[in-house]
């Protein structure tokens, strides 16, 4: 008889890799690095489920980048999603465990996770989790939904603390962080520092290249609150502190911001969208500061990979989990949310703080290499799966 381990009412053959379905509706391009890291596992075989189609302007990863890809279309009725293959994965005898993107609006995940639990299959939810304290019916529904999982894979430690405070078991929460393609960034940095890549010095875009340079790479929308950055720059100008601002990206707010910057006579360059990491990497690397006045999200990873500190707002209930990657006064600063004066103070405070650029760059990149990278993510996910399938 083959040796095996027991989970629920199922025996898993210990002589073969654990088989796991990872079910998303779409796989954004930024997930490519962690998918590749997960695919390198010798202990787990992951099947990645996804639609293969773009959604709301977000392109899906090329299915050819996955070792094993399962096309899983979905239907949307207003905000509610139904993905038949999410349920099929729960019913399949092929998988020893299932990982679902945890969104309460995904009706198929409610059903699939319930079926999997009844069939004795471990369920993991990959999610932001808890972003702020909640109470009442919404908190109850969220905890009921998350209670379908044997393990929550969260982006940040604060999410775990909030989950525990809401009554969720700490033993069922694992922090996996978030990441971009750190290997690609490392290669760009190495070429910059060896002199092999020196084609895009952002200072050359401005009339006075000696001014401090503030950058942000993001889609230009109202949520980014770049209007606050322009107001802060105007206040700094009144104090005799002139800065250059480089916005890399495009979006519906660009015309409004162009008008405001002209009215305030600010030095702002709208670069437009850029998808060439050789170019974007140089722009970030050679900047003094990244400023993300709204939620910072993966912009934190992007700037830290290239060694540039970041400033964002301090209201953690209205932030994204990735804000935890910043260490105030070491790899960036926080300002009072929605307050342009506070933002101006944070910018001027950093610029006048006497920071050694090489030390700051090293600290920024260390934050990514120590924790916020795809290899750490893949390793922690692997351990969580193996623990639940009694292999760890």
VEXTOR-762326 format. One line per 4 residues: their letters; for each residue x, z, y of C-alpha. Coordinates in nm, 2 decimals. Each point is the difference from the previous one (the first is absolute). Layout:
N
A = X Z Y; ...
//
This chain:
392
XXXX = 0.00 0.00 0.00; 0.14 -0.09 0.34; 0.11 0.29 0.22; -0.21 0.06 0.31
XXXX = -0.12 0.23 0.27; -0.36 0.10 0.06; -0.18 -0.02 0.33; -0.37 0.10 -0.01
XXXX = -0.13 -0.16 -0.32; 0.26 -0.28 0.00; 0.33 -0.03 -0.19; 0.27 -0.19 0.19
XXXX = 0.28 -0.16 -0.20; 0.32 0.16 0.12; 0.21 -0.29 -0.12; -0.12 -0.25 0.26
XXXX = -0.02 0.00 0.38; -0.29 0.16 0.16; -0.25 -0.27 0.12; -0.15 0.05 0.35
XXXX = -0.25 -0.20 0.20; 0.06 0.02 0.38; -0.32 -0.11 0.17; 0.00 -0.12 0.36
XXXX = -0.24 -0.24 0.17; 0.29 -0.17 0.18; 0.37 0.05 -0.01; 0.15 -0.03 0.36
XXXX = 0.34 -0.15 0.03; 0.16 0.33 0.10; -0.07 0.13 -0.36; 0.23 -0.25 -0.15
XXXX = 0.30 0.23 -0.01; -0.17 0.29 -0.17; -0.17 -0.24 -0.25; 0.34 -0.14 -0.09
XXXX = 0.14 0.36 -0.04; -0.29 0.09 -0.22; 0.04 -0.31 -0.21; 0.36 0.10 -0.08
XXXX = -0.12 0.30 -0.20; 0.10 0.00 -0.37; -0.25 0.27 -0.08; -0.31 -0.14 0.15
XXXX = -0.16 -0.35 0.00; -0.21 -0.04 0.31; -0.28 -0.26 0.02; -0.07 -0.06 0.37
XXXX = -0.36 -0.09 0.08; -0.09 -0.18 0.32; -0.21 -0.28 0.14; 0.28 -0.23 0.09
XXXX = -0.19 -0.08 0.32; 0.05 0.09 0.37; -0.23 0.25 0.16; -0.07 0.04 0.37
XXXX = 0.32 -0.18 0.09; 0.22 0.20 -0.24; 0.17 -0.24 -0.24; 0.02 0.09 -0.37
XXXX = 0.34 0.02 -0.17; 0.09 -0.30 -0.20; -0.13 0.07 -0.36; 0.33 -0.15 -0.13
XXXX = 0.19 0.30 0.14; -0.17 0.23 -0.26; 0.14 0.03 -0.35; -0.36 0.03 -0.12
XXXX = -0.29 -0.09 0.23; -0.37 0.01 -0.08; -0.22 -0.19 0.24; -0.29 0.23 0.09
XXXX = -0.24 -0.14 0.26; -0.23 0.23 0.19; -0.33 -0.02 0.20; -0.07 0.17 0.33
XXXX = -0.35 0.11 0.11; 0.06 0.12 0.35; 0.26 0.27 -0.06; -0.07 0.06 -0.37
XXXX = 0.23 -0.18 -0.25; -0.06 -0.09 -0.36; 0.29 -0.12 -0.22; -0.12 -0.06 -0.36
XXXX = 0.35 0.00 -0.16; 0.06 0.35 0.14; -0.27 0.11 -0.24; 0.12 -0.23 -0.28
XXXX = 0.35 0.17 0.02; -0.16 0.34 -0.05; -0.19 -0.13 -0.31; 0.30 -0.18 -0.14
XXXX = 0.19 0.15 -0.29; 0.32 -0.16 0.13; 0.08 0.26 0.27; 0.12 0.35 -0.04
XXXX = -0.05 0.09 0.36; -0.15 -0.15 0.32; 0.11 0.01 0.36; -0.27 -0.09 0.26
XXXX = 0.03 -0.05 0.37; -0.22 0.29 0.11; -0.27 -0.12 0.25; -0.34 0.17 -0.01
XXXX = -0.16 -0.33 0.10; 0.11 -0.16 -0.33; -0.30 0.06 -0.21; 0.17 -0.15 -0.31
XXXX = 0.27 0.27 0.02; -0.26 0.27 -0.01; -0.14 -0.15 -0.32; 0.34 -0.10 -0.15
XXXX = 0.16 0.34 0.05; -0.30 0.18 -0.15; 0.01 -0.23 -0.30; 0.37 0.05 -0.05
XXXX = -0.03 0.38 0.02; -0.28 -0.01 -0.26; 0.22 -0.21 -0.23; 0.29 0.24 0.04
XXXX = 0.22 -0.23 0.21; 0.21 0.16 0.28; -0.10 -0.12 0.35; 0.23 0.00 0.30
XXXX = -0.12 -0.08 0.35; 0.25 -0.15 0.25; -0.12 0.08 0.35; 0.06 0.14 0.35
XXXX = -0.21 0.29 -0.13; -0.09 0.26 0.26; 0.09 -0.10 0.36; -0.16 0.29 0.19
XXXX = -0.21 0.31 -0.08; -0.36 -0.07 -0.10; -0.31 0.20 -0.07; -0.36 -0.05 -0.10
XXXX = -0.13 -0.29 -0.20; 0.29 -0.24 0.07; 0.25 0.25 -0.13; -0.22 0.06 -0.31
XXXX = -0.03 -0.37 -0.08; 0.38 -0.05 0.05; 0.09 0.28 -0.23; -0.26 -0.12 -0.26
XXXX = 0.16 -0.34 0.01; 0.35 0.12 -0.01; -0.10 0.23 -0.28; -0.04 -0.30 -0.23
XXXX = 0.38 -0.03 -0.01; 0.23 0.20 -0.21; 0.27 -0.06 0.26; 0.00 -0.10 0.37
XXXX = 0.30 -0.21 0.11; 0.02 0.07 0.37; 0.21 -0.14 0.29; 0.11 0.33 0.16
XXXX = 0.04 0.38 -0.04; -0.26 0.07 0.27; -0.26 -0.18 -0.20; 0.08 0.23 -0.29
XXXX = -0.03 0.31 0.22; -0.34 -0.12 0.13; -0.12 -0.07 -0.35; 0.10 0.35 -0.13
XXXX = -0.17 0.15 0.31; -0.32 -0.18 -0.09; 0.00 0.15 -0.34; 0.18 -0.27 -0.20
XXXX = 0.25 0.11 -0.26; 0.36 -0.03 0.11; 0.10 -0.08 -0.36; -0.20 -0.32 0.02
XXXX = 0.17 -0.13 0.32; 0.33 -0.19 -0.01; 0.16 -0.14 0.32; 0.14 -0.35 -0.05
XXXX = 0.07 -0.08 0.37; -0.01 -0.37 0.12; 0.25 -0.27 0.05; 0.10 -0.35 0.10
XXXX = 0.28 -0.22 -0.14; 0.30 0.22 0.06; 0.24 -0.23 -0.20; -0.08 -0.29 0.23
XXXX = 0.05 0.22 0.31; 0.33 0.13 -0.14; 0.12 -0.35 -0.05; -0.10 -0.09 0.36
XXXX = 0.18 0.30 0.14; 0.31 -0.07 -0.20; 0.02 -0.35 0.14; -0.06 0.12 0.35
XXXX = 0.27 0.26 -0.02; 0.25 -0.24 -0.16; -0.06 -0.25 0.28; -0.16 -0.26 -0.23
XXXX = -0.34 0.03 0.16; 0.00 -0.01 0.38; -0.26 -0.26 0.10; -0.27 0.21 0.16
XXXX = 0.12 0.25 0.26; -0.33 0.12 0.16; 0.17 0.10 0.32; 0.06 -0.37 0.08
XXXX = -0.38 -0.04 0.04; 0.00 0.20 0.32; 0.12 -0.06 0.36; 0.19 0.33 0.00
XXXX = 0.13 0.05 -0.35; 0.17 0.33 0.09; -0.33 0.19 0.01; -0.10 0.22 -0.30
XXXX = -0.21 -0.21 -0.24; -0.32 0.12 -0.16; -0.15 -0.20 -0.28; -0.31 0.00 -0.22
XXXX = -0.07 -0.23 -0.29; -0.38 -0.01 -0.07; -0.31 -0.21 0.03; -0.11 0.04 0.36
XXXX = -0.34 0.17 -0.01; -0.18 0.27 0.20; 0.08 0.25 -0.27; 0.37 -0.03 0.07
XXXX = -0.05 0.13 0.35; 0.27 -0.20 0.16; -0.18 0.05 0.33; 0.13 0.35 -0.01
XXXX = 0.36 -0.13 -0.04; -0.05 -0.22 0.31; -0.14 0.29 0.20; 0.29 0.22 -0.11
XXXX = 0.25 -0.28 0.10; -0.16 -0.02 0.34; 0.03 0.38 0.04; 0.37 -0.02 -0.10
XXXX = 0.05 -0.28 0.25; -0.13 0.22 0.27; 0.26 0.26 -0.10; 0.27 -0.25 0.02
XXXX = 0.03 -0.05 -0.38; -0.04 -0.37 -0.08; -0.04 -0.11 -0.36; -0.04 -0.33 -0.19
XXXX = -0.29 -0.02 -0.24; -0.01 -0.25 -0.30; -0.33 -0.04 -0.19; 0.05 -0.19 -0.32
XXXX = -0.34 -0.11 -0.13; -0.32 -0.17 0.11; -0.36 0.09 0.02; -0.31 0.02 0.21
XXXX = 0.13 0.25 0.25; 0.30 -0.22 0.10; -0.17 -0.17 0.30; -0.12 0.33 0.14
XXXX = 0.35 0.16 -0.03; 0.16 -0.31 0.15; -0.23 0.04 0.30; 0.07 0.37 0.04
XXXX = 0.38 -0.04 -0.03; -0.01 -0.27 0.27; -0.21 0.22 0.23; 0.24 0.29 -0.05
XXXX = 0.30 -0.22 0.04; 0.15 0.12 -0.33; 0.28 -0.15 -0.21; -0.20 -0.09 -0.31
XXXX = 0.08 -0.28 -0.25; -0.28 -0.11 -0.24; 0.20 -0.14 -0.29; -0.30 -0.11 -0.21
XXXX = -0.04 0.04 -0.37; 0.32 -0.01 -0.21; 0.02 0.00 -0.38; 0.37 -0.06 -0.03
XXXX = 0.16 0.33 -0.09; 0.35 -0.12 0.11; -0.14 -0.04 0.35; -0.23 0.31 0.01
XXXX = 0.28 0.21 -0.15; 0.24 -0.10 0.27; -0.26 0.07 0.27; -0.07 0.35 -0.13
XXXX = 0.37 0.08 -0.07; 0.11 -0.08 0.35; -0.28 0.18 0.17; 0.03 0.36 0.14
XXXX = -0.34 0.12 -0.10; -0.32 -0.10 -0.18; -0.31 0.12 0.17; -0.33 -0.01 -0.19
XXXX = -0.26 0.17 0.23; -0.28 -0.02 -0.25; 0.03 0.08 -0.37; 0.34 -0.08 -0.13
XXXX = -0.05 -0.08 -0.37; 0.25 -0.23 -0.16; 0.16 -0.07 0.34; 0.18 0.33 -0.06
XXXX = 0.16 -0.14 -0.32; 0.08 -0.33 0.17; 0.19 0.16 0.29; 0.18 0.27 -0.20
XXXX = 0.13 -0.26 -0.25; 0.20 -0.16 0.28; 0.11 0.33 0.15; -0.21 0.01 0.31
XXXX = -0.19 0.32 0.10; -0.37 0.00 0.07; -0.25 0.17 0.24; -0.37 0.04 -0.09
XXXX = -0.28 0.24 0.08; -0.03 0.36 -0.13; -0.36 0.02 -0.11; 0.05 0.01 -0.37
XXXX = -0.37 -0.02 -0.07; 0.00 -0.34 0.16; 0.33 -0.12 -0.15; 0.11 -0.18 -0.31
XXXX = 0.19 0.18 -0.28; 0.32 -0.18 0.08; 0.05 0.20 0.32; 0.15 0.27 -0.23
XXXX = 0.31 -0.22 -0.03; 0.09 0.08 0.36; 0.20 0.31 0.08; -0.06 0.10 0.37
XXXX = 0.32 -0.02 0.21; 0.19 -0.14 -0.30; -0.16 -0.33 -0.09; -0.26 -0.01 0.28
XXXX = -0.24 0.20 0.21; -0.37 0.07 0.03; -0.22 -0.02 0.32; -0.34 0.14 0.08
XXXX = -0.26 -0.25 -0.12; -0.16 -0.23 0.26; 0.23 0.14 0.27; 0.22 -0.26 0.18
XXXX = 0.18 0.27 0.19; 0.10 0.18 -0.32; 0.10 -0.33 -0.15; 0.22 -0.08 0.30
XXXX = 0.16 0.35 -0.03; 0.07 -0.06 -0.37; 0.16 -0.34 0.07; 0.22 0.13 0.29
XXXX = 0.08 0.32 -0.19; 0.13 -0.20 -0.29; 0.19 -0.24 0.21; 0.17 0.28 0.20
XXXX = 0.05 0.22 -0.30; 0.36 -0.10 -0.06; -0.07 -0.10 -0.36; 0.30 -0.16 -0.19
XXXX = -0.14 -0.34 -0.10; 0.20 -0.01 -0.32; -0.12 0.34 -0.11; -0.36 -0.08 0.08
XXXX = 0.02 -0.33 -0.19; 0.14 0.18 -0.30; -0.27 0.27 0.01; -0.27 -0.27 0.03
XXXX = 0.12 -0.19 -0.30; 0.06 0.31 -0.20; -0.37 0.09 0.03; -0.08 -0.33 -0.17
XXXX = 0.27 0.02 -0.26; -0.08 0.36 -0.09; -0.38 -0.02 -0.04; -0.19 -0.29 0.16
XXXX = 0.10 -0.29 -0.22; -0.14 -0.19 -0.30; 0.23 0.15 -0.25; -0.10 0.35 0.07
XXXX = -0.37 -0.11 -0.01; 0.04 -0.18 -0.33; 0.19 0.30 -0.16; -0.26 0.25 0.11
XXXX = -0.29 -0.22 -0.12; 0.18 -0.04 -0.33; 0.04 0.37 -0.04; -0.36 0.07 0.08
XXXX = -0.12 -0.26 -0.25; 0.23 0.13 -0.28; -0.10 0.36 0.07; -0.37 -0.09 -0.04
XXXX = 0.06 -0.20 -0.32; 0.22 0.29 -0.13; 0.31 -0.21 0.01; 0.16 0.19 0.29
//
